[in-house]
């Protein structure tokens, strides 16, 4: 049995734009906890994703507020603004190093989607990242993990259900005045409506 003195709490670092955070994000994080992949999930809000179009990106503090609202009832979830004071664009290797420096007694695991795994060689210092941190990959629709498994045997594919919800689709539906009630936490939906977001 592992002694409590030597056990390092495993933190799942779930970085993203969360523009907005939706029930798919939350369900994935819940599955990670329930299946004991990690002890906690930290939602790291990225001010700027170097591989994404920034034109529809909401202010990071508004996105942080929505994450806080969405996870407020789960003690195993945390909203992190660690990247807000870091150079832009945000690179995962730098974020992980910053978190490891701030919390040396935690073991950080990077959580990425299958789509990101396919372009992982475009990430800054991706080889170093794989050497220093566990990388957990959750499945995406129509995602074939075999090429990734061959190229990055260190990555671990999570056997989890697909959460086929897209923030892009949610933004489009909101702008078209369509119902997104089933996709968003009620507090997040109320926040979006009160602040006229994504109109």
C-alpha positions in Angstrom: 0.0 0.0 0.0 1.3 3.4 -0.9 2.0 5.7 2.1 0.0 8.9 2.2 3.4 10.6 2.8 4.7 9.5 -0.6 1.5 9.7 -2.7 1.3 12.7 -5.0 -2.2 13.9 -5.8 -2.8 13.5 -9.5 -4.2 16.7 -11.1 -5.7 16.5 -14.6 -4.8 19.8 -16.4 -7.7 20.4 -18.8 -6.7 23.4 -20.8 -9.0 25.1 -23.2 -10.8 28.2 -24.5 -14.0 27.1 -22.8 -15.9 29.5 -25.1 -18.2 28.6 -23.4 -17.7 25.7 -21.0 -20.5 23.1 -21.7 -21.8 19.9 -20.2 -19.5 17.8 -22.4 -16.5 19.4 -20.7 -18.0 18.7 -17.3 -19.0 15.1 -18.1 -15.5 14.3 -19.3 -14.0 15.7 -16.1 -16.5 13.7 -14.0 -15.5 10.5 -15.9 -11.9 11.2 -15.2 -12.5 11.4 -11.5 -14.9 8.4 -11.4 -12.5 6.2 -13.3 -9.6 7.3 -11.0 -7.5 8.6 -13.8 -6.9 11.7 -11.7 -7.9 13.0 -8.3 -8.8 16.5 -9.4 -9.4 18.2 -12.6 -8.2 21.8 -13.0 -9.8 23.8 -15.8 -7.1 26.0 -17.2 -8.7 28.9 -19.2 -6.4 29.9 -22.1 -6.4 33.6 -23.0 -5.1 32.6 -26.4 -4.7 29.3 -28.1 -1.9 29.4 -30.7 -3.6 26.8 -32.9 -7.1 28.4 -33.0 -8.8 31.3 -34.6 -9.2 34.0 -32.0 -11.9 36.1 -33.8 -14.8 34.6 -31.7 -12.9 34.3 -28.5 -14.7 35.9 -25.5 -12.7 37.9 -22.9 -10.8 35.4 -20.7 -12.3 36.8 -17.5 -15.8 36.2 -18.7 -14.9 32.7 -19.7 -13.3 32.2 -16.3 -16.5 33.4 -14.6 -18.5 30.8 -16.6 -16.1 28.0 -15.6 -16.5 28.9 -12.0 -20.3 28.9 -12.3 -20.2 25.5 -14.0 -18.0 23.7 -11.5 -19.0 25.4 -8.3 -20.7 22.3 -6.8 -17.9 19.8 -7.4 -15.0 20.0 -4.8 -12.8 17.9 -7.2 -12.9 20.6 -9.8 -10.9 23.9 -9.9 -10.8 26.9 -12.2 -7.3 28.1 -12.9 -6.3 31.5 -14.3 -2.6 30.6 -14.2 -2.1 31.5 -17.9 -3.6 35.0 -17.4 -0.2 36.3 -16.1 1.9 34.3 -18.6 3.2 35.4 -22.0 0.7 35.1 -24.9 0.2 32.8 -26.7 -0.1 30.1 -24.1 1.9 26.9 -24.5 1.1 23.8 -22.5 4.7 23.0 -21.6 5.1 26.5 -20.0 1.8 26.2 -18.2 2.8 22.7 -16.8 6.2 24.0 -15.7 4.5 27.0 -14.0 2.0 24.7 -12.2 4.7 22.3 -11.1 6.7 25.2 -9.7 3.7 26.5 -7.8 2.6 23.1 -6.6 5.6 20.8 -6.3 3.7 18.2 -4.3 1.2 17.5 -7.1 1.6 15.3 -10.2 0.2 17.0 -13.2 -1.4 15.1 -16.1 -2.2 16.8 -19.4 -5.6 16.1 -20.8 -6.1 16.5 -24.5 -8.6 15.5 -27.2 -7.8 13.1 -30.0 -7.9 16.0 -32.5 -5.0 17.7 -30.6 -3.1 14.4 -30.4 -3.1 14.3 -34.2 -1.3 17.6 -34.4 0.8 17.1 -31.3 4.0 17.6 -33.2 3.0 21.2 -33.8 3.1 21.9 -30.0 6.0 23.7 -28.4 8.6 21.3 -27.1 6.2 18.4 -27.5 8.9 15.7 -27.0 10.0 17.3 -23.7 6.4 17.5 -22.6 5.9 13.8 -23.2 9.0 13.0 -21.2 8.0 15.1 -18.2 4.3 14.7 -18.0 1.6 12.0 -18.5 -0.6 12.8 -21.5 -4.2 11.5 -21.3 -6.1 11.5 -24.6 -9.9 11.4 -24.7 -11.7 10.2 -27.9 -13.2 12.5 -30.5 -15.8 11.6 -33.1 -14.3 9.7 -36.1 -10.9 9.7 -34.3 -8.5 6.9 -35.2 -5.9 6.5 -32.3 -3.7 4.0 -34.1 -1.4 6.6 -35.9 -1.1 8.4 -32.6 -0.4 5.2 -30.6 2.5 4.4 -33.0 4.0 7.9 -33.0 3.5 8.6 -29.3 3.4 5.3 -27.3 3.7 7.3 -24.1 0.2 8.8 -24.6 -2.7 7.0 -22.9 -6.0 6.7 -24.6 -8.9 7.1 -22.2 -11.7 4.5 -22.7 -14.5 7.0 -22.2 -17.8 7.8 -23.9 -17.9 10.4 -26.7 -19.2 13.8 -25.7 -20.4 15.1 -29.0 -20.9 18.8 -28.0 -19.2 21.7 -29.6 -18.6 25.2 -28.2 -18.7 26.5 -31.8 -22.1 24.9 -32.3 -23.4 26.3 -29.1 -22.2 29.8 -30.0 -24.0 29.5 -33.4 -27.2 28.3 -31.8 -27.2 31.2 -29.3 -26.6 33.7 -32.1 -29.6 32.2 -33.9 -31.8 32.3 -30.8 -32.0 28.5 -30.6 -32.4 26.5 -27.5 -29.1 25.3 -25.8 -30.6 24.5 -22.4 -29.5 20.8 -22.5 -25.9 21.7 -23.3 -25.1 24.2 -20.7 -25.1 24.4 -16.9 -28.2 26.6 -15.9 -25.9 29.2 -14.2 -23.8 29.4 -17.3 -26.8 29.9 -19.5 -28.2 32.6 -17.2 -24.8 34.4 -17.2 -24.7 34.3 -21.1 -28.3 35.7 -21.3 -27.8 38.4 -18.7 -24.6 39.6 -20.4 -25.8 39.2 -24.0 -22.9 37.0 -24.9 -22.5 35.4 -28.3 -25.4 37.4 -29.8 
